[in-house]
Amino acid sequence: MSNLTRPTMDVLLNTLSNDDFGVYFDGSAKHLVLKKLGFDFVGANSTAVIKRNTAGQKMVRTLVPAWKWSGESSQMFEIEVTRQPLFDSTPENQHPISHSYQFLMSSFTTDTVGTLNAADKNTIMDGLIAAVTADTQLNENAVLTGACVVATKTAADDTEGAVVVGALIFTAKNVGDIFTVRTYDEQFTQAVLPTTPQIKEKLPTVDIQRIFSIKEENVGQAIELPIAGVAYACITISTKTQFVGLDLLGGIGQVVEQKLNIYTPVSQLAVDVVDLPANSSANTNGMAGTTVDSTIVETLTDVFASISDLDA
């Protein structure tokens, strides 16, 4: 990095072009230059990892009715759904939030003690679904209120005497959220592991917006901001350079690793940005990008010691 020692830096480039990148030979050594940012990477000393935005997955849990009619005229059914903490940078994700839902079942159609017919199972599941559905967020700022799941069911049915047992299906409202369900009095059974595990979205735009939000020191400046609704990728460049200062343990000649994170829309990874020179005689085109023919991914692959293109 031009033999300068810098901390890890995050930069945002909403577009990539030949105005941003150049490649040249210094003898037999290839260099990548970030023109506007003032970086010069020696290819043999540098590596890159490309991380792309990928969709997440909502957690699903399945509960199967296990309660049998005891002959009583009514029975209270209750479940407790707890949104578990994610321990990220969002304040409302630091603590578990629990919600209890009840349904009082009466007027059973089941007439044999120790059984529960399909009609009653459906009624019980419908009652709990209605309770969850009625638990709505108080207002847009009351983020810790309202159900964290959507409740549905697979119908219980009597088909030619064979009982098909229905199930309560709870699906997280938000991608990546984790929730648990507690039941009482052995009224339902559920697997230890969720039916569908949660997968957090990778590189969501909202995280990019947090990194490049307008800060106090930006007042009066025209700064580049992430584009809402656009999927981003992050190019992490790592390079080793000689530290030339005197205030690092080990003194002059210490080799240090430095990193640069370039955030750019995924679509820009397919844009041609560089003329890759075959040798030093083509350095002019390599730096000017006269007839660009290589994407940033192809350029990093050609110049750097190694590159990992994740989720490609």
N, C-alpha and C positions, 0 to 999 in steps of 0.2 A: 504494500500500500504506500508506495513512494517512500519507503523507509521511515514513515511516520507512525507513531504509536497513538492509537485512538481507542476509546472504549467501544463496546458493541453499539452499533448505530442502526436505527430503523429509518428507512426512506420509502416514500410513496411515489410511484411512477404510474400514473393512470394510462399513459401511452408509452410505447417503446419505439425508438426509431434510430436511424444512423446518427442523429444528433446526440444520442446518449452514449453510444458504445463505439469503440474502435479496437482493432487488433493489429499488433505489429511484432516484428522479429527484432530482437537484440542479439545479433550473432545467430546462435541456434535456439535461443530461448524465446518462447512466445509470451507476449504480454496482452492482458485485457485492460483496456482503459475505459473508465467511466468519466466521460469528458466533463459534463456539467458538475459532477460531484467531486472531481479531483482525485480519483483513485487510480492507481496503477498496480495491477496484480500480476506477479510473476506466475505463469501458469504452472510450472513445476512445483511451486510451493503452495498451491491453492487447490481447494476442493469446493464442491458445491452440492447442496441438497435442495431439490425443488419439491415443495409441499403444496398440494393443490386442495382447493375447496371440495369437500365431499359431503353428501347429505347424511344426516343422522337417522336415528330410528327410535320410534316411540316404544316404551316398555308396555308389555301386555301381561296381565295376570288373570288366571282362570280359576273360578271357584265353583265347585260342584255341590249341590244340596245333599246333605247327609242326614238331616234330621228326620226322625220318624214320628208320626202322630201318636200322642200319648193318651188320646181320648179326651183331652181338655178342649174347652170351647174356644180358647184363644191362646196365642203364643207370640211373644215379642221376639222379633228377629233383628239383630244388630251387627253391624260391621264397623270397623274403624280403619280409615284410610290415612296413612301418614306419608306426606311428601318429605323425603329424606334430604338432608343438607348436601349441597354440592361442593361447599368450601371453595368457591371461586371468588372473584372480586365483587360480586353483586351482594349487597347487604342482606337482601331477603333470602339468600341461599345459604345462610350460615347456620340455621337452626331447623330442626324438624317441626313440621306443622301438621297437626292431626285434626281430622274431621270425623265425627261419628254420625252414622245414619241408622235410623230405626224404622221398622214397619211392624205394626200390630196386625197379625193375621187372625181373623175370626171367620166363623161360618165355614168350617172345613167341609169339603165334600167327601173327603176320605172317611170310610166307615169301618175300617179294620185297623185296630190298634197295632202299632209296629210297622205300618206301611205309610206311604204318602203318594197319592196319585198324581198324575201329570198335571191336571188342572190346578191343584193346590200349589205344586212347584212353580208353575207359571205365574200364579197370583203373587206368591212370595217374591219371586225375582222381579216382577213388574213393580211391586211396592218399593223395593230397595232401589231399583233404577229411577223411579220417580223421585225418591228422596235425594239421590245424588244429583239428578237433573235440576232440582229446585234450589240446590246450593250454588248460587251465582255470586260472582264478585260484586261487592257493594258499589264500587265506582272504579274508574280507571286508575286511581292512585292507591286504592286499597289492595295492594298486590298480594297480601297474605290472606285474603279472604276468598271464598268460593272453592268449589271442588277442584282438585288437581287432576281428576280423571273423568273420562266419559264412560258411562255404564251402558252395556248392551247385554243381550242374552242369546243363547242358542236354545230353541224351544224344546221343552219336554213334551213328549207325545206318546200316546198309547197306540201302537200299531199291531193289530191282530193279537192283542194280549201281551205282546213283548214291550216292556217299558223302555223307552229311550230317554235317558236322563239328560236334562238340559243343564246349562252352565251359565253362570254370571261372568261376563267378560269386562274387565276394567282396562282401559287404554289411557295412557298418560296424555294429557292435553298438549304438553310441550315435548319436543324432541330432546332427548338426553336427560329428562327428569327421571328420578328414581323414587319409587313409592313402594310401600309395603301395606298389606291388608291383614288386619287382625279380626278373627271371628271368635264367637263365644259359644259355650255349651255344645260344642261339636256339631254345630248347625251346618257347617260347610267344610269341605276338604279342599286343600290346594297343594300343589307341588311346591317343594322347597325352592326350586329355581323358577324364575318367571317363564311364562310361555314364550315370550319374545323379550330378549334383553334390551336394555337401552344402549344406544350408541350416540355419543355426542357428535354434533356436527363439527367437522374440522374446518378451521379457518372461516367461521361465519363472518359476514360483513360487519355485524355489530361489534365484534372484537376489533376489527380493523378500524372502525370508527372511534373506538375508545382510545386506541393507540395514537391516532392522528386527530383527536379532538382539538378544538381551538383552546389554547391555554392563555394565561394572562400575558405571557411574554410575546404572544402573537398579535396583541392589540395594535391596530394600525397597519398590519401587514396583509398582503394578499398571499394566502397560502393554499396549497393544493389539498383537497379533502377527498376522502373515498366517495365513490359513486354508489348511491343507495340502490339496493337490489342487484348489484353486480357481484358475481363470484370472483374471489381473489385467490391468487397463489402467492407463496412466499419463497423467494430464492435466497437461501442462506449461504453466503460465501465465507469460507474460513481460509485464512492465509497466515503464514509464519514469516516474521521479519525480525531483523536485528534491532534490538532496543538501543538507542544511542544516548539515552540520558544517564544520569548518575544516581537517580533516586529509587531505583529498583534493586531489590535484593539480588546480589550477584554482580551488579555493576555493569560496566560497558561490555558489549558483546553478547548480552543475554538474548536468547531467541524467545519471542513471545508470539502467542496466537491471537489473532484479532478476527472479529466477525462483523459482517454487514448483512442486514436483512433488507431485501428489496421486495416490497409488496406491489403487485401489479395485477390487473385483471387476468383471469385465466386465458381469455381470448388473445391477449398480447403475446403469449408464449408461441403462437403460431405465426407471428408477424416477422418478416425478414428485416434484420436490423444491421447486418455487418457483411462486408466483403472479406471472406477469409483469405488472407495472403498465403501463397504457397511458399514464399521465401521473402527475404528482406527487400528484394527488388519490387515487391508488390505492396510495400508498406504504405505508400501514398493512398492507394485505393482502400487498403485495410483500415486506415484511420478516417478517411473521408466518407466511406460508404457510397462510392460513386454508383455502383450497380449492385445493390444489396442482394445477397443470394442465400443468406443463412439466418435462421432464427436464433434467439438467445440460447435455447436449449442446445442447438447444434453447435453454437459458438463455444459454450462452456464445455461441451463434450470434446471438442477439438483442442481447446487451449489448456484446460485444467488437468491436473494429475488424476482426478477422479470426479465423477458426478453420479448422484443418486436421484433418479426421477421417480418420486413416490406417487402412487395412484395414477400413473400415466395410462 
